[in-house]
């Protein structure tokens, strides 16, 4: 069938190499941060998305005929849907915390980069990789230093509980002081004692007032807080 695009072996090799490099650049930070989906996973996602795109755009030539309605974007469009399942597997819920959203987003962007490489859209693939690297590396440190200063009224409490202490009483005390819990992590020692780290916004009470109230909860053995 005349008019179908063709891809030489050299061009294919270049796109495979580009998918590995660009996907690896995005995944390196996730690997450095000890995330389940790290360096190799992002490379594989980029490679897979690239190959699906290449097959849809260039791999139909041998089987094409006048009766075929050729749409090179059809297979690539399914990559967007398929990557959602992989991203969902990277998202974990631990108590009140949800982890893995950044990793899932990085996988989604990596798949988009792979699709762009497959189509030969080098400018889009390169610029998106640069933007993703800046977001993962540069903005990570900026967010840790700048955003806490903007969140006035937020405090982190560390509460030590005896094994039989009622965590519900702690939650009720926070609620009675109009505290809004944004995240909570509970670590349990071998002795059964619990170490609760909770981030709270206190619009109507000072942190010291809440700390004193938590000290009075039965089973609470220690309370520390910081802005």
BAFI-3210 file (N, C-alpha, C; in Angstrom, 3 decimals, decimal comma, padded with zeros to 6 digits):
// residues 227
n [1|2|3|4|5|6|7|8|9|10|11|12|13|14|15|16|17|18|19|20|21|22|23|24|25|26|27|28|29|30|31|32|33|34|35|36|37|38|39|40|41|42|43|44|45|46|47|48|49|50|51|52|53|54|55|56|57|58|59|60|61|62|63|64|65|66|67|68|69|70|71|72|73|74|75|76|77|78|79|80|81|82|83|84|85|86|87|88|89|90|91|92|93|94|95|96|97|98|99|100|101|102|103|104|105|106|107|108|109|110|111|112|113|114|115|116|117|118|119|120|121|122|123|124|125|126|127|128|129|130|131|132|133|134|135|136|137|138|139|140|141|142|143|144|145|146|147|148|149|150|151|152|153|154|155|156|157|158|159|160|161|162|163|164|165|166|167|168|169|170|171|172|173|174|175|176|177|178|179|180|181|182|183|184|185|186|187|188|189|190|191|192|193|194|195|196|197|198|199|200|201|202|203|204|205|206|207|208|209|210|211|212|213|214|215|216|217|218|219|220|221|222|223|224|225|226|227]
n.u [000,851|000,723|002,109|002,265|004,065|007,562|010,144|013,513|016,199|018,207|016,872|014,980|016,665|017,709|015,431|014,821|017,086|016,770|014,369|015,205|017,142|015,760|013,549|014,971|016,153|013,970|013,185|015,353|015,422|013,253|014,209|016,380|014,976|014,049|011,675|009,124|008,642|011,136|014,232|014,636|011,991|010,800|012,278|011,454|008,721|008,835|010,118|008,226|005,948|006,985|007,464|004,862|003,760|005,386|004,813|002,100|002,272|004,192|004,475|002,628|002,884|003,486|001,131|-000,805|-003,511|-005,717|-008,146|-007,834|-008,330|-006,229|-004,913|-002,631|-002,575|-004,141|-003,259|-001,374|-003,038|-004,171|-002,162|-002,263|-004,529|-003,786|-001,529|-002,600|-003,375|-000,931|000,047|-001,825|-001,089|001,154|000,311|-000,224|-002,014|-001,554|-002,743|-003,978|-002,561|-001,700|000,381|002,692|001,630|003,173|005,017|003,270|002,359|004,798|005,290|003,190|003,861|006,281|005,405|004,082|006,284|007,596|005,708|005,868|008,522|008,295|006,744|008,561|008,644|010,705|011,306|009,122|009,332|011,874|011,704|009,618|010,799|012,853|011,268|009,981|012,168|013,058|010,821|010,848|013,401|014,409|012,136|011,387|013,084|012,610|009,890|009,938|011,147|009,820|006,934|006,104|006,439|004,442|002,182|000,555|-000,321|-000,116|000,979|003,211|002,670|003,971|003,033|003,216|002,033|000,630|000,331|-002,396|-003,778|-006,368|-006,714|-008,760|-009,553|-007,512|-007,943|-010,469|-009,837|-008,216|-010,108|-011,946|-010,568|-010,726|-008,991|-007,605|-006,866|-004,310|-002,504|-001,436|000,721|001,407|003,518|004,385|005,953|007,903|007,216|004,637|003,985|002,909|003,810|002,879|002,675|001,429|000,084|-001,313|-003,736|-004,395|-006,722|-008,130|-006,910|-003,963|-000,854|000,384|-001,701|-003,242|-001,340|-001,099|-003,660|-003,648|-001,761|-003,235|-004,848|-005,808|-003,328|-001,552|001,821|003,687|004,145|005,125|005,708|006,012|006,414]
n.v [-001,200|002,112|005,120|004,615|005,215|004,554|002,965|003,021|000,741|002,091|004,415|003,229|002,100|004,436|005,512|003,569|003,795|006,463|006,281|004,701|006,354|008,800|007,875|006,701|008,928|010,186|008,164|007,849|009,546|008,572|006,048|006,777|007,804|005,554|004,319|001,914|001,679|002,288|003,125|001,095|000,336|002,667|002,924|000,617|001,191|003,446|002,308|000,320|001,889|003,334|001,267|000,216|002,444|002,702|000,277|000,689|002,873|002,297|-000,435|-001,764|-002,056|-004,446|-005,842|-004,261|-003,097|-001,900|-001,897|-001,353|000,752|003,031|004,083|005,614|006,474|004,911|002,602|003,848|005,463|003,641|003,148|005,197|004,515|001,984|002,463|003,490|001,377|000,363|002,587|002,770|000,617|001,563|003,263|003,560|003,074|004,062|003,955|007,098|008,230|008,680|007,246|007,299|008,736|010,605|008,910|007,405|009,440|010,078|007,731|007,884|010,225|009,322|007,307|008,920|010,276|008,145|007,545|009,914|009,717|007,431|008,369|010,088|012,676|014,667|017,133|017,583|015,280|015,626|018,152|017,648|015,686|017,196|019,013|017,204|016,198|018,517|019,019|016,753|016,718|019,414|020,927|019,416|019,836|022,570|022,572|021,398|023,314|025,752|025,483|024,525|026,891|028,456|027,270|028,162|027,624|024,890|021,958|019,449|016,641|014,351|011,511|009,382|006,204|003,875|000,243|-000,509|001,805|003,993|004,906|006,272|008,120|009,950|010,987|012,130|014,112|015,797|016,589|017,931|020,215|021,563|020,705|019,788|016,894|016,096|014,157|010,935|008,720|005,558|003,799|000,704|-000,698|-003,619|-004,132|-003,362|-000,731|002,338|004,647|007,613|009,749|012,743|015,152|018,275|020,838|023,760|025,902|027,131|026,884|026,902|025,169|024,309|024,219|022,096|020,074|019,851|018,946|016,465|015,156|014,567|012,495|009,179|006,675|007,953|008,570|010,428|013,556|015,443|018,362|020,342|023,193]
n.w [000,000|-000,984|000,336|003,057|006,052|006,548|008,481|009,035|009,968|011,340|012,235|013,897|015,852|016,950|018,172|020,057|021,709|022,550|023,981|026,113|027,360|027,943|029,445|031,523|032,733|033,941|035,688|037,385|039,653|041,107|041,736|043,338|045,452|046,646|045,701|044,757|041,956|039,996|038,460|036,404|035,917|034,841|032,502|031,133|030,838|029,169|026,926|026,202|025,588|023,459|021,574|021,144|019,910|017,614|016,331|015,776|014,066|012,084|011,690|010,120|007,468|005,925|005,990|004,996|002,993|000,395|001,631|004,275|007,016|007,938|010,940|012,704|015,325|016,908|018,399|020,041|021,553|023,277|025,032|026,867|028,343|029,291|030,884|033,150|034,830|035,674|037,000|039,064|040,606|041,832|043,755|047,151|050,196|053,430|056,440|057,153|055,174|051,740|049,458|046,729|044,619|043,208|041,965|040,348|038,664|037,456|036,011|034,200|032,752|031,706|029,981|028,134|027,093|025,867|023,843|022,340|021,456|019,908|017,768|016,747|017,625|018,589|019,828|021,579|023,223|024,382|025,686|027,479|029,074|030,259|031,709|033,468|034,903|036,177|037,798|039,464|040,653|041,154|042,121|044,251|046,481|046,753|047,393|049,908|051,462|051,039|051,011|053,613|055,102|054,143|055,022|057,431|060,813|060,804|062,385|063,609|065,500|067,825|069,338|072,077|072,903|075,242|075,025|075,434|075,123|073,977|070,759|069,646|071,590|071,483|068,915|069,326|071,167|069,631|067,749|069,381|069,920|067,613|065,729|062,594|060,989|058,797|057,994|059,133|060,812|062,118|064,156|065,499|068,257|069,285|071,881|071,963|072,362|070,917|068,399|067,325|064,637|063,673|061,508|061,922|061,540|063,292|063,753|065,813|068,288|070,288|069,742|072,079|073,928|072,907|073,137|075,911|076,483|075,219|076,742|078,974|078,239|078,895|078,924|077,254|077,047|076,347|074,646|071,901|069,940|066,952|064,788]
ca.u [000,000|001,546|001,819|002,494|005,401|008,506|011,146|014,728|016,785|018,927|015,895|014,414|017,683|017,781|014,246|014,989|018,083|016,183|013,386|015,950|017,802|014,783|012,819|015,881|016,350|012,809|013,124|016,513|015,069|012,383|015,095|017,150|014,046|013,649|010,303|009,024|008,822|012,327|014,997|014,348|010,564|010,525|012,857|010,577|007,489|009,167|010,356|006,970|005,108|007,608|007,258|003,451|003,548|006,061|004,038|000,881|002,536|005,079|004,562|001,470|003,141|003,444|-000,213|-001,729|-004,186|-006,582|-009,347|-007,497|-008,428|-004,978|-004,926|-001,405|-002,723|-005,074|-002,536|-000,769|-004,082|-004,414|-001,087|-002,743|-005,432|-003,085|-000,578|-003,355|-003,352|000,398|000,120|-002,641|-000,332|002,203|-000,316|-000,467|-002,640|-001,054|-003,510|-004,588|-001,657|-001,697|001,724|002,904|001,004|004,222|005,539|002,264|002,402|006,045|005,084|002,289|004,654|007,262|004,701|003,868|007,577|007,803|004,843|006,443|009,717|007,827|006,296|009,633|008,417|011,868|011,234|008,171|009,868|013,013|011,257|008,836|011,758|013,482|010,279|009,775|013,366|013,027|009,768|011,206|014,652|014,511|010,981|011,262|013,745|011,913|008,641|010,206|011,580|008,933|005,532|005,797|006,363|003,180|001,084|000,463|-001,269|000,130|001,927|003,432|002,655|004,446|002,343|003,594|000,868|000,766|-000,315|-003,852|-004,359|-007,396|-006,360|-009,949|-009,556|-006,591|-008,630|-011,540|-009,213|-007,829|-011,338|-012,563|-009,805|-010,921|-007,828|-007,882|-005,774|-003,970|-001,841|-001,109|001,498|001,467|004,548|004,199|007,177|007,713|006,578|003,241|003,830|002,697|004,452|001,954|003,101|000,231|000,148|-002,605|-003,936|-005,110|-007,171|-008,765|-006,221|-002,514|-000,305|000,677|-002,976|-003,573|-000,364|-001,484|-004,870|-003,267|-001,065|-004,216|-005,569|-005,294|-002,486|-000,559|003,014|004,513|003,678|006,028|005,165|006,829|005,788]
ca.v [000,000|003,301|006,229|004,263|005,621|003,479|003,266|002,260|000,118|003,132|005,266|002,436|002,006|005,735|005,691|002,676|004,400|007,672|005,865|004,233|007,481|009,745|007,194|006,519|010,205|010,401|007,130|007,838|010,189|007,648|005,007|007,405|008,005|004,217|004,011|000,590|001,863|003,123|003,348|000,094|000,361|003,794|002,589|-000,361|001,877|004,271|001,401|-000,296|002,899|003,627|000,165|000,209|003,545|002,360|-000,780|001,262|003,856|001,840|-001,882|-002,314|-002,025|-005,746|-006,396|-003,224|-003,206|-000,759|-001,992|-001,061|002,141|003,179|005,130|005,371|006,896|004,042|001,817|004,780|005,938|002,618|003,246|006,113|003,754|000,874|002,902|003,775|000,204|000,299|003,691|002,444|-000,307|002,294|004,082|002,786|003,794|003,660|004,738|008,261|008,731|008,078|007,357|006,794|009,557|011,177|007,827|007,104|010,532|009,948|006,651|008,404|011,122|008,504|006,685|009,970|010,501|007,013|007,726|010,991|009,177|006,518|009,156|010,934|014,053|014,800|018,351|017,354|014,278|016,188|019,218|017,034|015,050|018,267|019,494|016,186|016,145|019,714|018,832|015,700|017,014|020,783|021,382|018,602|020,572|023,840|022,322|021,088|024,508|026,892|025,253|024,527|028,256|029,031|026,584|028,643|026,889|023,460|021,465|017,995|016,098|012,984|011,049|008,038|005,554|002,535|-000,757|-000,565|003,144|004,123|005,919|007,078|009,229|010,940|011,626|012,965|015,295|016,684|017,135|018,873|021,459|022,028|020,333|019,070|015,965|015,995|012,875|010,231|007,502|004,833|002,770|-000,116|-001,377|-005,012|-004,142|-002,979|000,712|002,956|005,933|008,222|011,030|013,299|016,546|018,870|022,281|024,227|027,286|027,728|026,584|026,856|023,824|023,952|023,848|020,749|019,156|019,627|018,123|015,103|014,578|014,115|011,323|007,936|005,848|008,760|008,661|011,556|014,356|016,458|019,029|021,393|023,837]
ca.w [000,000|-001,113|001,251|004,449|006,502|006,778|009,504|008,794|011,159|012,066|012,919|014,988|016,899|017,601|019,022|021,206|022,587|023,137|024,982|027,287|028,022|028,488|030,518|032,649|033,422|034,810|036,714|038,284|040,926|041,841|042,274|044,407|046,565|047,127|045,323|044,117|040,517|039,917|037,232|035,377|035,578|033,956|031,199|030,484|030,443|028,003|025,799|025,796|024,946|022,176|020,637|020,767|018,970|016,368|015,679|015,230|013,015|011,023|011,569|009,428|006,033|005,272|006,001|004,560|001,705|000,133|002,465|005,664|007,465|008,680|011,964|013,486|016,726|017,638|019,409|021,000|022,464|024,295|026,030|027,900|029,222|029,926|031,916|034,367|035,706|036,288|037,954|040,237|041,439|042,551|044,787|048,363|051,292|054,742|057,406|056,526|054,145|050,417|048,916|045,383|043,596|042,368|041,139|039,331|037,687|036,706|035,049|033,164|031,917|030,995|028,864|027,130|026,448|024,966|022,679|021,539|020,803|018,867|016,629|016,272|018,056|019,447|020,636|022,666|024,145|025,117|026,578|028,554|029,976|031,034|032,673|034,498|035,746|037,028|038,800|040,415|041,350|041,640|042,891|045,468|047,567|046,909|048,098|051,313|052,192|050,872|051,321|055,054|055,606|053,707|055,702|058,804|061,623|060,715|063,385|063,648|066,853|068,035|070,545|072,522|073,509|075,806|074,170|075,601|075,000|072,941|069,771|069,413|072,538|070,937|067,794|069,871|071,772|068,532|067,157|070,311|069,843|066,237|064,920|061,354|060,718|057,378|057,781|060,374|060,678|063,382|064,241|066,693|068,705|069,674|073,196|071,811|072,446|069,612|068,119|066,369|064,065|063,056|061,066|062,290|061,431|064,480|063,557|066,981|069,545|070,148|069,795|073,459|074,569|072,463|073,713|077,310|076,492|074,850|077,894|079,958|077,725|079,503|078,065|076,557|077,879|075,926|073,516|071,408|068,755|066,309|063,644]
c.u [000,886|001,148|002,010|003,902|006,270|009,569|012,358|015,262|017,534|017,987|015,264|015,391|017,785|016,607|014,294|015,963|017,511|015,170|014,078|016,523|016,784|013,966|013,682|016,115|015,187|012,815|014,260|016,172|014,175|013,191|015,880|016,287|013,492|012,175|010,244|009,219|009,973|012,921|014,586|012,890|010,245|011,131|011,944|009,272|007,732|009,395|009,063|006,061|005,663|007,316|005,800|003,174|004,163|005,294|002,775|001,123|003,304|005,014|003,447|001,720|002,975|002,029|-001,245|-002,315|-005,078|-007,796|-009,092|-007,633|-007,263|-005,059|-003,730|-001,542|-003,549|-004,376|-001,925|-001,799|-004,358|-003,327|-001,545|-003,664|-004,686|-002,150|-001,294|-003,355|-002,005|000,555|-000,665|-001,910|000,755|001,642|-000,688|-001,132|-002,139|-001,730|-004,230|-003,731|-001,839|-000,326|001,758|002,289|002,048|004,816|004,566|002,253|003,658|005,944|004,215|003,038|005,680|006,631|004,444|005,158|007,873|006,959|005,419|007,688|009,313|007,367|007,403|009,461|009,491|011,799|010,306|008,700|010,983|012,572|010,439|009,745|012,438|012,526|010,044|010,954|013,410|012,002|010,177|012,439|014,629|013,367|010,774|011,879|013,051|010,619|008,846|010,574|010,554|007,519|005,230|005,678|005,038|001,981|001,037|-000,615|-001,094|001,222|002,050|003,549|003,173|003,909|002,760|002,422|001,240|000,012|-001,837|-004,525|-005,319|-007,021|-007,552|-010,046|-008,617|-007,264|-009,734|-010,984|-008,792|-009,054|-011,981|-011,842|-009,794|-009,702|-008,250|-006,676|-005,550|-003,246|-001,509|-000,326|001,647|002,519|004,389|005,488|006,859|007,018|005,097|002,998|003,748|003,273|003,645|002,491|001,925|000,439|-001,245|-002,598|-004,825|-005,549|-007,662|-008,092|-004,731|-002,036|-000,047|-000,586|-003,371|-002,609|-000,700|-002,717|-004,553|-002,528|-002,044|-005,021|-004,978|-004,489|-001,456|000,636|003,929|003,952|004,759|005,394|006,164|006,065|006,313]
c.v [001,248|004,341|005,895|004,681|004,405|003,935|002,394|001,683|001,155|004,033|004,526|002,333|003,311|005,936|004,767|003,282|005,638|007,318|005,402|005,417|008,405|009,116|006,999|007,791|010,498|009,420|007,152|008,440|009,290|006,502|005,548|007,618|006,693|003,929|002,655|000,649|002,834|003,189|002,376|000,122|001,485|003,572|001,629|000,278|002,714|003,405|000,790|000,672|003,248|002,536|000,062|001,276|003,233|001,284|-000,213|002,178|003,298|000,327|-002,537|-002,516|-003,365|-006,272|-005,426|-003,547|-002,000|-000,737|-001,613|000,436|002,401|004,357|004,908|005,737|005,922|003,246|002,725|005,280|004,928|002,608|004,126|005,385|002,669|001,302|003,229|002,603|000,074|001,402|003,413|001,488|000,367|003,114|003,204|003,671|003,212|004,525|005,868|008,813|007,975|008,329|006,809|007,623|010,155|010,117|007,464|008,177|010,454|008,833|007,107|009,321|010,341|007,796|007,696|010,271|009,382|007,104|008,798|010,523|008,246|007,232|010,041|012,398|014,398|016,021|018,144|016,376|014,861|017,249|018,668|016,341|016,085|018,797|018,502|016,104|017,347|019,550|017,822|016,051|018,400|021,211|020,579|019,332|021,905|023,661|022,070|022,323|025,630|026,629|025,151|025,927|028,916|028,434|026,991|027,877|025,387|023,063|019,951|017,559|014,667|012,525|009,613|007,436|004,199|001,535|-000,744|000,797|003,197|005,262|006,814|008,267|010,345|011,709|012,554|014,240|016,298|017,359|018,173|020,210|022,021|021,763|019,524|018,216|015,872|014,693|012,262|008,970|006,858|003,739|002,029|-000,856|-002,819|-005,123|-003,797|-001,490|001,312|004,358|006,574|009,579|011,583|014,770|017,161|020,357|022,720|025,680|027,948|027,460|026,570|025,422|023,387|023,541|022,435|019,726|018,839|018,738|016,672|014,407|013,995|012,902|010,064|007,115|006,616|008,977|009,819|012,240|015,390|017,105|020,052|021,957|023,259]
c.w [000,000|-000,060|002,708|004,863|006,771|007,772|009,242|010,099|011,994|012,849|014,093|016,146|017,676|018,555|020,237|022,213|023,280|024,210|026,261|028,070|028,685|029,612|031,747|033,428|034,372|035,970|037,716|039,639|041,759|042,452|043,460|045,644|047,106|046,870|044,622|042,601|040,304|038,531|036,128|034,945|034,608|032,569|030,445|030,026|029,187|026,765|025,283|025,066|023,567|021,151|020,209|019,709|017,615|015,610|015,040|014,052|011,830|010,761|010,794|007,945|005,335|005,134|005,448|003,188|001,538|001,047|003,916|005,931|008,403|009,646|012,881|014,954|017,551|018,735|020,462|022,001|023,570|025,367|027,191|028,873|029,980|031,032|033,216|035,340|036,407|037,325|039,216|041,173|042,241|043,701|045,971|049,404|052,596|055,793|056,708|055,397|052,832|049,803|047,498|044,283|042,653|041,450|040,030|038,242|036,832|035,664|033,884|032,203|031,102|029,808|027,755|026,370|025,455|023,705|021,756|020,793|019,664|017,616|016,044|016,616|019,086|020,360|021,829|023,701|025,008|026,123|027,741|029,557|030,852|032,096|033,805|035,454|036,685|038,139|039,870|041,249|041,985|042,537|044,170|046,653|047,831|047,694|049,576|052,128|052,150|051,377|052,810|055,640|055,238|054,422|057,174|059,563|061,579|061,713|063,259|065,098|066,826|069,380|070,839|073,295|074,092|074,931|074,243|075,469|073,811|071,990|069,463|070,352|072,078|069,808|068,297|070,504|070,709|067,933|068,064|070,352|068,419|065,365|063,709|060,994|059,214|057,060|059,128|060,042|062,044|063,282|065,566|067,028|069,090|071,028|073,125|071,909|071,039|069,552|066,994|065,937|063,271|062,727|061,204|061,985|062,586|064,293|064,828|068,299|069,298|070,274|071,228|074,205|074,185|073,056|075,163|077,399|076,146|075,982|078,904|079,487|078,348|078,501|077,275|077,475|077,478|074,708|073,168|070,190|068,233|065,125|062,354]
res [x|x|x|x|x|x|x|x|x|x|x|x|x|x|x|x|x|x|x|x|x|x|x|x|x|x|x|x|x|x|x|x|x|x|x|x|x|x|x|x|x|x|x|x|x|x|x|x|x|x|x|x|x|x|x|x|x|x|x|x|x|x|x|x|x|x|x|x|x|x|x|x|x|x|x|x|x|x|x|x|x|x|x|x|x|x|x|x|x|x|x|x|x|x|x|x|x|x|x|x|x|x|x|x|x|x|x|x|x|x|x|x|x|x|x|x|x|x|x|x|x|x|x|x|x|x|x|x|x|x|x|x|x|x|x|x|x|x|x|x|x|x|x|x|x|x|x|x|x|x|x|x|x|x|x|x|x|x|x|x|x|x|x|x|x|x|x|x|x|x|x|x|x|x|x|x|x|x|x|x|x|x|x|x|x|x|x|x|x|x|x|x|x|x|x|x|x|x|x|x|x|x|x|x|x|x|x|x|x|x|x|x|x|x|x|x|x|x|x|x|x|x|x|x|x|x|x]
***
